[in-house]
């Protein structure tokens, strides 16, 4: 979720940059800035920190499982190579 306090702060900063001649409508400009910022940010495909952390944990577990599977495959390949060598020796 987007932190509205940050948007409010940014809108205040933007309205502070407005030339002095336009400062009469400062509050209106600030609200417009805020609306534009909110609209722009909601169009982005963002996830919350919580969703990010959940996906990070899932990725970590998946990576651990992948590493375990890679080790198992290496062990199995080594065992097959030993069996192949034994079969070749027995044939001679």
C-alpha positions in Angstrom: 0.0 0.0 0.0 1.2 3.5 -0.8 2.0 5.7 2.2 -0.2 8.7 1.9 2.0 10.7 4.3 4.8 10.6 1.7 2.5 11.7 -1.0 1.2 14.6 1.1 4.8 15.6 1.9 5.8 15.5 -1.8 2.7 17.5 -2.8 3.6 20.1 -0.2 7.2 20.3 -1.5 5.9 20.7 -5.1 3.5 23.4 -4.1 6.4 25.2 -2.3 8.2 25.3 -5.6 5.4 27.3 -7.3 6.4 30.9 -8.2 5.2 33.5 -5.7 2.7 35.0 -8.2 0.8 31.7 -8.1 0.9 31.1 -4.4 -2.7 32.3 -3.9 -3.9 29.0 -5.2 -1.3 27.0 -3.3 -3.7 24.8 -1.5 -5.5 24.0 -4.7 -2.2 23.2 -6.4 -1.2 21.0 -3.5 -4.4 19.0 -3.8 -3.9 18.7 -7.6 -0.3 17.6 -7.1 -1.5 15.0 -4.5 -4.3 13.7 -6.8 -1.9 13.4 -9.8 0.7 11.6 -7.6 -1.8 9.2 -6.2 -3.2 8.5 -9.7 0.2 7.9 -11.2 1.3 5.6 -8.3 -1.8 3.5 -8.4 -1.2 2.9 -12.1 2.1 1.3 -11.3 2.2 -2.4 -10.6 3.5 -2.1 -7.0 3.3 -4.6 -4.2 3.2 -3.9 -0.5 6.2 -4.6 1.7 4.3 -7.6 3.3 3.6 -9.1 -0.2 7.2 -8.6 -1.1 8.5 -10.3 2.0 6.1 -13.3 1.5 7.3 -13.7 -2.1 10.9 -13.4 -0.9 10.4 -16.2 1.7 8.8 -18.4 -1.0 11.7 -17.7 -3.3 14.2 -18.6 -0.5 12.5 -21.9 0.2 12.3 -22.7 -3.5 16.0 -22.0 -3.9 16.8 -24.2 -0.9 14.7 -27.0 -2.4 16.5 -26.6 -5.8 19.9 -26.8 -4.2 18.9 -30.0 -2.4 17.6 -31.5 -5.6 20.8 -30.5 -7.4 22.8 -32.3 -4.8 20.6 -35.4 -5.0 21.0 -35.4 -8.8 24.8 -35.1 -8.5 24.8 -38.0 -6.0 22.6 -40.2 -8.2 24.8 -39.4 -11.2 27.9 -40.4 -9.2 26.2 -43.6 -8.2 25.3 -44.4 -11.8 28.8 -43.7 -12.9 30.1 -46.1 -10.2 27.7 -48.8 -11.4 28.7 -48.3 -15.0 32.3 -48.6 -14.1 31.6 -51.8 -12.1 29.7 -53.3 -15.0 32.5 -52.5 -17.4 35.1 -54.1 -15.0 32.9 -57.2 -14.6 32.5 -57.6 -18.4 36.3 -57.9 -18.8 
